[in-house]
Amino acid sequence: MKAVEILPCGDDALRLVTPEPDTRHALAAYLLQTGQWQEVVIGRSSVTVQFDPVSIVPSEAHSVLREQIASATMQSVRTPELVNLRISTQADDGPDLDRLAQQNGLPKEIFLSRLKESPLVVDMLGFAPGFAYVAGADAGLGGARLEHPRQSVPAGSVGFIEGYLGIYALDGPGGWPIIGRTDASLFDAARDPPFLLTAGTPIRIEWV
């Protein structure tokens, strides 16, 4: 495991700074497996762990974390299984698809093909529960957030901005241009974990 920088984050958390997605995902999965941290959260360039300052002082938490990082290896973590997503691109499901394809000077079919052939992997979850930031989208394709966000975006909707797909696990507001919608069960309260997509999950898409 490559060396990472550890920074304090308040009185009860530590942040591991590492911009490499593979390292972040492996570290987060390994730290979760230890069962020693109250919470492990993946960010764009970091992993933050929360601890109980009553049970362990920050200096001790720092030492424990440093030891765990030293013992972690990429091979010690099981990679999440590939998830196949069928995504409808009908007009009602992908209201911004035609506009984005035109902005990129491409037929819709070519635009979608280049996304399908991209090495897609869930980078992290946020800004809403279960919302998946999917990295790896063809860097040659452009796209920006909507000037006026929608008040309601249906669960399963798939958005696109430059470099990323954004997948809405739940209904809610959002500012991503929507290019399709999947009928996959992205959230199931009876499932553990309840969200289908987690950080590090590789994705294969099929446009329908």
C-alpha positions as CSV (number, residue, x, y, z in Angstrom):
1,M,0.0,0.0,0.0
2,K,1.4,3.4,-1.0
3,A,2.2,5.9,1.8
4,V,-0.5,8.4,2.6
5,E,-0.7,11.6,4.6
6,I,-2.7,11.5,7.8
7,L,-4.3,14.8,9.0
8,P,-6.5,15.6,12.0
9,C,-10.1,16.3,11.3
10,G,-11.7,17.8,14.4
11,D,-11.4,16.0,17.8
12,D,-12.8,12.6,16.7
13,A,-11.6,12.0,13.1
14,L,-8.6,11.6,11.0
15,R,-8.3,12.1,7.2
16,L,-6.0,10.0,5.0
17,V,-5.1,12.0,1.9
18,T,-4.6,9.9,-1.2
19,P,-5.9,11.0,-4.6
20,E,-5.5,7.6,-6.3
21,P,-8.9,5.9,-6.5
22,D,-7.6,2.3,-6.2
23,T,-5.7,3.2,-3.0
24,R,-8.6,5.0,-1.5
25,H,-11.0,2.2,-2.2
26,A,-8.7,-0.5,-0.9
27,L,-7.8,1.5,2.3
28,A,-11.5,2.2,3.0
29,A,-12.5,-1.4,2.6
30,Y,-9.6,-2.6,4.8
31,L,-10.3,-0.1,7.5
32,L,-14.0,-1.1,7.6
33,Q,-13.0,-4.7,7.9
34,T,-11.0,-4.0,11.1
35,G,-14.2,-3.0,12.9
36,Q,-12.2,-0.4,14.9
37,W,-13.6,2.8,13.5
38,Q,-17.1,4.3,14.1
39,E,-17.3,5.4,10.5
40,V,-15.2,5.3,7.3
41,V,-16.1,7.8,4.6
42,I,-14.5,8.0,1.1
43,G,-14.1,11.5,-0.4
44,R,-12.7,12.7,-3.8
45,S,-9.1,12.6,-2.6
46,S,-9.3,11.2,0.9
47,V,-10.6,8.7,3.4
48,T,-11.9,9.9,6.7
49,V,-12.2,7.7,9.8
50,Q,-14.2,8.6,12.9
51,F,-13.3,7.3,16.4
52,D,-14.6,7.7,19.9
53,P,-12.3,10.2,21.7
54,V,-13.6,8.9,25.1
55,S,-12.2,5.4,24.3
56,I,-9.1,6.4,22.5
57,V,-7.2,9.7,22.4
58,P,-6.3,11.2,19.0
59,S,-2.6,10.5,19.3
60,E,-3.3,6.8,19.9
61,A,-5.9,6.7,17.1
62,H,-3.2,8.2,14.8
63,S,-0.8,5.4,15.8
64,V,-3.4,2.7,15.3
65,L,-4.3,4.1,11.9
66,R,-0.7,4.3,10.8
67,E,-0.1,0.7,11.8
68,Q,-3.2,-0.5,9.9
69,I,-2.2,1.4,6.8
70,A,1.3,-0.2,7.0
71,S,-0.3,-3.7,7.2
72,A,-2.9,-3.1,4.5
73,T,-2.2,-4.4,1.0
74,M,-4.2,-4.2,-2.2
75,Q,-4.5,-8.0,-2.1
76,S,-6.0,-8.0,1.4
77,V,-9.2,-6.5,0.2
78,R,-11.9,-8.2,-1.9
79,T,-12.8,-6.1,-4.9
80,P,-16.6,-5.4,-5.2
81,E,-18.3,-7.5,-7.8
82,L,-19.1,-6.1,-11.2
83,V,-22.6,-4.6,-11.5
84,N,-24.3,-4.6,-14.9
85,L,-26.9,-1.8,-15.4
86,R,-29.5,-1.7,-18.1
87,I,-30.2,1.9,-18.8
88,S,-33.1,3.2,-20.8
89,T,-32.4,6.2,-23.1
90,Q,-36.0,6.8,-24.1
91,A,-36.9,10.5,-24.2
92,D,-38.7,10.5,-20.9
93,D,-35.8,8.7,-19.2
94,G,-33.0,10.7,-20.8
95,P,-34.3,14.3,-21.3
96,D,-30.8,15.8,-21.8
97,L,-29.3,13.1,-23.9
98,D,-29.9,14.6,-27.4
99,R,-28.6,18.0,-26.3
100,L,-25.4,16.6,-24.8
101,A,-24.7,14.5,-27.9
102,Q,-25.2,17.6,-30.1
103,Q,-22.9,19.7,-27.9
104,N,-20.2,17.1,-28.4
105,G,-20.8,17.0,-32.1
106,L,-21.7,13.3,-32.1
107,P,-24.6,11.2,-33.1
108,K,-26.4,10.0,-30.0
109,E,-25.4,6.4,-30.7
110,I,-21.6,7.3,-30.8
111,F,-21.9,9.4,-27.6
112,L,-23.5,6.5,-25.8
113,S,-21.0,4.0,-27.2
114,R,-18.0,6.0,-25.9
115,L,-19.5,6.0,-22.5
116,K,-20.3,2.3,-22.6
117,E,-16.7,1.5,-23.6
118,S,-15.3,3.6,-20.7
119,P,-13.7,1.9,-17.7
120,L,-16.4,2.9,-15.2
121,V,-16.0,2.5,-11.4
122,V,-17.9,4.0,-8.5
123,D,-15.5,6.6,-7.0
124,M,-17.5,7.6,-4.0
125,L,-21.0,8.2,-2.6
126,G,-22.6,11.6,-1.9
127,F,-24.2,14.3,-2.2
128,A,-27.5,12.5,-1.4
129,P,-27.8,9.1,0.2
130,G,-26.6,6.4,-2.2
131,F,-25.8,8.9,-5.0
132,A,-22.9,7.3,-6.9
133,Y,-20.2,9.3,-8.5
134,V,-19.0,7.0,-11.3
135,A,-15.5,7.8,-12.5
136,G,-13.8,6.8,-15.8
137,A,-16.2,8.3,-18.3
138,D,-14.5,9.2,-21.6
139,A,-12.5,12.4,-20.9
140,G,-13.0,13.5,-24.4
141,L,-16.8,14.0,-23.8
142,G,-17.9,17.3,-22.4
143,G,-20.8,18.1,-20.2
144,A,-21.7,20.6,-17.4
145,R,-24.2,20.8,-14.6
146,L,-27.6,22.3,-15.4
147,E,-27.9,26.0,-14.9
148,H,-31.2,25.5,-13.1
149,P,-31.3,22.2,-11.1
150,R,-34.4,20.1,-11.2
151,Q,-36.5,20.0,-8.1
152,S,-37.2,16.3,-8.5
153,V,-35.1,13.6,-10.3
154,P,-36.5,10.0,-10.3
155,A,-34.5,7.2,-8.6
156,G,-32.5,5.3,-11.1
157,S,-31.7,8.4,-13.2
158,V,-28.2,8.5,-14.7
159,G,-26.6,11.9,-15.2
160,F,-23.4,12.9,-17.0
161,I,-20.9,15.7,-16.5
162,E,-17.3,15.7,-17.8
163,G,-15.5,12.6,-16.6
164,Y,-18.3,11.2,-14.5
165,L,-21.7,9.5,-14.5
166,G,-23.9,10.3,-11.6
167,I,-26.5,7.7,-10.5
168,Y,-29.4,8.7,-8.3
169,A,-30.4,5.8,-5.9
170,L,-33.3,7.8,-4.5
171,D,-35.8,10.4,-5.7
172,G,-34.6,13.9,-5.1
173,P,-33.4,17.2,-6.5
174,G,-30.4,17.4,-8.7
175,G,-28.4,19.4,-11.2
176,W,-26.9,16.7,-13.4
177,P,-28.0,16.5,-17.1
178,I,-29.9,13.2,-17.3
179,I,-29.1,10.8,-20.1
180,G,-31.0,7.7,-19.0
181,R,-32.6,5.7,-16.2
182,T,-32.0,2.2,-14.9
183,D,-34.6,-0.1,-13.5
184,A,-32.0,-1.8,-11.2
185,S,-32.9,-2.0,-7.5
186,L,-30.4,0.6,-6.3
187,F,-31.9,0.8,-2.8
188,D,-33.4,-2.0,-0.7
189,A,-33.9,-1.4,3.0
190,A,-33.8,-5.1,3.6
191,R,-30.5,-5.5,1.9
192,D,-27.1,-5.3,3.6
193,P,-25.7,-2.9,2.6
194,P,-29.0,-1.3,1.4
195,F,-27.4,0.5,-1.6
196,L,-26.4,-1.6,-4.6
197,L,-23.5,0.6,-5.6
198,T,-20.6,1.2,-3.2
199,A,-17.2,2.8,-3.6
200,G,-14.9,0.7,-5.8
201,T,-17.7,-1.1,-7.6
202,P,-16.9,-1.6,-11.3
203,I,-19.9,-1.0,-13.6
204,R,-20.8,-2.2,-17.0
205,I,-23.7,-0.5,-18.8
206,E,-26.1,-1.6,-21.5
207,W,-28.1,1.1,-23.2
208,V,-31.7,0.0,-24.1
